[in-house]
Amino acid sequence: MEDKIVGIMGGMGPEATVDLMLRVIKATPVKDDADHIRMIVDNNPKVPSRIRALLEGIGESPGPYLANMARRLESWGADFLAIPCNTAHYYYEDVRSAVRIPVLNMIELTASRVVGDNPGIQRVGVLAATAVLKTGLYSKSIGRHGVTVAYPSVDLQDRLMGIIHTIKTGRYGQKETDALDAAAKYLVAEKAQALVIACTELSLIGNTVDSGIRLYDASQVLAETIVRKAKNMETHSSSSGSQ
């Protein structure tokens, strides 16, 4: 069976989009170039700020921009779509209703993976942008499985937002990894039994975290799902968030 083509709605931010593409490449079993997955990417950093829209209540809604990106990718030949931005999933229904092709839901995929891998888990720590916390994207998805969610303290969450903005500039280092590690250790102390890197900027430094408990990266979950779906190995269509 011929591979499916993924359309990636990128640019939020650009480096995180490239990171997802690299993850897809590394997750794909290949013997030659032709075995890799075709990716059609709209790396569009001009999508209005999700933070301004959701936290500050000002500026344009990203919803129509994301819907237009989705329609373009569909018209260019994508068989299904992926959105490498956790916060942008607040507008998931805008995207899904704009196209006829499936749209992967990174939030639902990650929640299902964490709960499925850890029977009986009661508490999951989430490292994400403040807009993800405020909109309850993960608390709703994980909560549907009867599992509670823990977030960093206010001070640590403010530090996380600072490093997310710094990472978007491409100039980051030890200070940023230390801040992420501190937030992770706080969640472990708060009895989290697994951690989720739920921001694609934080995914860029997520491999530095050494928390002592299982760590899941939403970008990695999305990349692995893209490979399975493109290679027609996807067996649980409902968990993919597709319609």
ZINOR-V178635 format. One line per field, one symbol per residue. psi: psi as a letter, one per 20 degrees, with the letter a starting at -180 (. if undefined). Layout:
# ZINOR-V178635
psi=???
This chain:
# ZINOR-V178635
psi=pqqqppppnajmrghhghggghggghipoqirgiirpppopnnnjjpqphggghhikrrqpighghgggghghghijphrqqologhiihkghgggiiriqqoqohggggghgghhimpjqhpppporqhhhghikghhgghhijkprpqrrrgghhhgghghghghhijnqchgghggghghghghghjkpiqqpokphghhhjhiipniirppqohhgggghhgggghjkjpinhhiijq.
